[in-house]
Amino acid sequence: MSQTPSAAQRALQEIRQAIASGEIAPGSMVSEHDLAARVGVSRTPVRTALVRLQDEGWVTIYPQRGALVRQIGPEESRHVMQARHAVEYASARSLPEADRRALARTLAALVDDQAEQLARADLPRFVEVDVEFHRSFVVAGGNPVLLDFYDKLRARQVLLTARRAASGPNAERILQDHRRLAELVEHGDIETLDGALREHLATAELSPQD
């Protein structure tokens, strides 16, 4: 009996969320059989989901063995944050006045949403809003090539943010930083935004001890 598209989509969502939350640990090898049992579907939709997850950067598939969950080291984390800063700041710097004000409103609303998720201790949603906050800079810039490149960093962005936000004080710091970044955009202080954004992203880099 063929599987419906909804089964593959459910497998994709549940496996992605399990990796993002750390339930499936970075560096672990997972099999189609075990994932199928976890999600409650056959191996066919799991296989489809793993191909998509590999395309998104969450796993690397090894035929006949399973899929290896991405593990990010200090050097890669630094490179990811440098790339994100370059794209996010370039997008913000190029905005005309009306678009900058629209971005400021979007960021302020996302800060409020993230504060609500922190109060609820909803880490998965907190991380989702974090991703949306930073992606909003690139969306506002209106460059589809930059947005396509930026979206390819999503898996690594989620993994790094989830790891950092797992500590309550770190989550509070993320929220404070986001509030400041939103205010800088609102006031049009783009030069200060450069350093503030760089400093904010640098705090998510991994150290050799992590």
C-alpha positions as CSV (number, residue, x, y, z in Angstrom):
1,M,0.0,0.0,0.0
2,S,1.4,3.4,-1.0
3,Q,2.1,6.0,1.6
4,T,0.2,9.3,1.4
5,P,2.2,12.6,1.1
6,S,1.0,13.5,4.6
7,A,2.9,10.6,6.1
8,A,6.1,11.8,4.5
9,Q,5.4,15.4,5.7
10,R,4.7,14.2,9.2
11,A,8.0,12.2,9.2
12,L,9.8,15.3,8.0
13,Q,8.4,17.5,10.6
14,E,8.8,15.1,13.5
15,I,12.4,14.1,12.7
16,R,13.4,17.7,12.0
17,Q,11.9,18.8,15.4
18,A,13.6,15.9,17.2
19,I,17.0,16.9,15.8
20,A,16.4,20.6,16.6
21,S,15.4,19.9,20.2
22,G,18.3,17.6,20.8
23,E,16.1,14.5,21.3
24,I,18.1,13.0,18.5
25,A,21.7,14.1,19.4
26,P,24.1,15.7,17.0
27,G,26.6,13.2,15.7
28,S,24.3,10.2,16.1
29,M,23.6,7.7,13.4
30,V,19.9,7.0,13.0
31,S,18.3,4.2,10.9
32,E,15.2,4.3,8.8
33,H,13.8,1.4,10.8
34,D,14.2,3.2,14.2
35,L,12.9,6.5,12.8
36,A,9.9,4.8,11.2
37,A,9.1,3.2,14.6
38,R,9.5,6.6,16.3
39,V,7.1,8.4,13.9
40,G,4.7,5.5,13.5
41,V,5.0,5.2,9.7
42,S,6.6,2.8,7.3
43,R,10.2,3.3,6.0
44,T,9.1,4.8,2.7
45,P,8.1,8.2,4.0
46,V,11.1,8.2,6.4
47,R,13.4,7.7,3.4
48,T,11.7,10.6,1.6
49,A,12.0,12.8,4.7
50,L,15.7,12.0,5.1
51,V,16.5,13.0,1.6
52,R,14.8,16.3,2.3
53,L,16.6,16.7,5.6
54,Q,19.9,16.1,3.8
55,D,19.1,18.8,1.3
56,E,18.4,21.1,4.2
57,G,21.7,20.3,5.9
58,W,20.3,18.4,8.9
59,V,21.8,15.0,8.1
60,T,24.1,13.1,5.8
61,I,22.8,9.9,4.4
62,Y,25.0,6.8,4.3
63,P,23.4,4.0,2.1
64,Q,22.7,0.8,4.0
65,R,23.8,2.4,7.3
66,G,21.4,5.3,8.0
67,A,21.7,9.0,8.4
68,L,24.3,10.9,10.4
69,V,22.9,13.9,12.3
70,R,25.0,17.1,11.7
71,Q,27.4,18.0,14.4
72,I,28.7,21.6,14.3
73,G,32.2,22.4,15.6
74,P,33.6,25.7,16.7
75,E,35.2,26.6,13.3
76,E,32.0,25.9,11.4
77,S,29.9,27.8,13.9
78,R,32.2,30.8,13.4
79,H,31.9,30.6,9.7
80,V,28.1,30.4,9.9
81,M,27.9,33.4,12.1
82,Q,30.2,35.4,9.8
83,A,28.1,34.5,6.8
84,R,24.9,35.4,8.6
85,H,26.2,38.8,9.7
86,A,27.3,39.6,6.2
87,V,23.9,38.9,4.7
88,E,21.7,40.3,7.5
89,Y,23.7,43.6,7.7
90,A,24.0,44.1,4.0
91,S,20.2,43.6,3.7
92,A,19.5,46.1,6.5
93,R,22.0,48.7,5.2
94,S,20.4,48.8,1.7
95,L,16.8,49.5,2.9
96,P,15.0,52.7,1.9
97,E,13.3,54.6,4.7
98,A,9.8,53.1,4.3
99,D,11.1,49.5,4.2
100,R,13.3,50.1,7.2
101,R,10.3,51.3,9.2
102,A,8.3,48.3,8.1
103,L,11.2,46.0,9.1
104,A,11.3,47.7,12.5
105,R,7.6,47.0,13.1
106,T,8.1,43.3,12.1
107,L,11.1,42.9,14.4
108,A,9.2,44.6,17.3
109,A,6.3,42.1,16.9
110,L,8.7,39.2,16.8
111,V,10.4,40.4,20.0
112,D,7.0,40.4,21.7
113,D,6.3,36.9,20.4
114,Q,9.7,35.6,21.5
115,A,9.2,37.1,25.0
116,E,5.9,35.3,25.2
117,Q,7.5,32.0,24.3
118,L,10.2,32.5,26.9
119,A,7.6,33.1,29.6
120,R,6.0,29.9,28.5
121,A,9.3,28.0,28.5
122,D,8.5,26.9,25.0
123,L,12.0,26.4,23.6
124,P,11.1,25.0,20.2
125,R,8.9,28.0,19.4
126,F,11.4,30.4,20.9
127,V,14.0,29.1,18.4
128,E,11.5,29.3,15.6
129,V,10.9,33.0,16.3
130,D,14.6,33.6,16.6
131,V,15.1,32.2,13.1
132,E,12.2,34.3,11.8
133,F,13.6,37.5,13.5
134,H,16.9,37.2,11.7
135,R,15.4,36.0,8.4
136,S,13.3,39.2,8.4
137,F,16.3,41.3,7.7
138,V,17.0,39.3,4.6
139,V,13.4,39.2,3.5
140,A,13.2,43.0,3.8
141,G,16.3,43.4,1.6
142,G,14.3,41.9,-1.3
143,N,17.3,40.0,-2.8
144,P,16.1,36.5,-3.7
145,V,19.6,35.2,-4.3
146,L,20.7,36.3,-0.8
147,L,17.5,34.8,0.7
148,D,18.1,31.5,-1.0
149,F,21.7,31.4,0.3
150,Y,20.5,32.4,3.8
151,D,17.9,29.7,3.9
152,K,20.5,27.1,3.3
153,L,22.0,28.0,6.7
154,R,18.7,27.3,8.5
155,A,19.5,23.9,9.9
156,R,22.8,25.1,11.4
157,Q,21.1,28.3,12.7
158,V,18.5,26.3,14.5
159,L,21.0,23.8,16.0
160,L,23.2,26.6,17.3
161,T,20.4,28.7,18.6
162,A,18.7,25.8,20.4
163,R,22.0,24.8,22.0
164,R,22.5,28.4,23.3
165,A,18.9,29.0,24.3
166,A,18.7,25.8,26.3
167,S,20.1,27.8,29.2
168,G,17.6,30.3,30.7
169,P,20.1,33.2,31.1
170,N,21.2,32.7,27.5
171,A,17.6,32.9,26.3
172,E,17.1,36.1,28.3
173,R,20.3,37.5,26.7
174,I,19.0,36.6,23.2
175,L,15.8,38.4,23.9
176,Q,17.6,41.5,25.2
177,D,19.8,41.6,22.1
178,H,16.9,41.3,19.8
179,R,15.1,44.1,21.5
180,R,18.1,46.3,21.1
181,L,18.6,45.3,17.4
182,A,14.9,46.2,16.7
183,E,15.3,49.6,18.4
184,L,18.5,50.3,16.3
185,V,16.6,49.5,13.1
186,E,13.6,51.7,14.3
187,H,15.9,54.6,15.0
188,G,17.8,54.2,11.7
189,D,21.2,53.8,13.5
190,I,22.5,51.3,10.9
191,E,26.2,51.9,11.8
192,T,25.7,50.9,15.4
193,L,23.6,48.0,14.2
194,D,26.7,46.6,12.4
195,G,28.6,46.1,15.6
196,A,25.6,45.1,17.7
197,L,24.6,42.4,15.2
198,R,28.1,41.1,15.0
199,E,28.4,40.9,18.8
200,H,25.0,39.2,19.1
201,L,25.9,36.5,16.6
202,A,29.3,36.0,18.0
203,T,27.8,34.8,21.3
204,A,26.3,31.8,19.5
205,E,29.7,30.6,18.3
206,L,30.9,27.4,19.9
207,S,34.2,27.3,21.8
208,P,36.6,24.3,21.7
209,Q,35.2,23.2,25.0
210,D,31.6,22.9,23.7
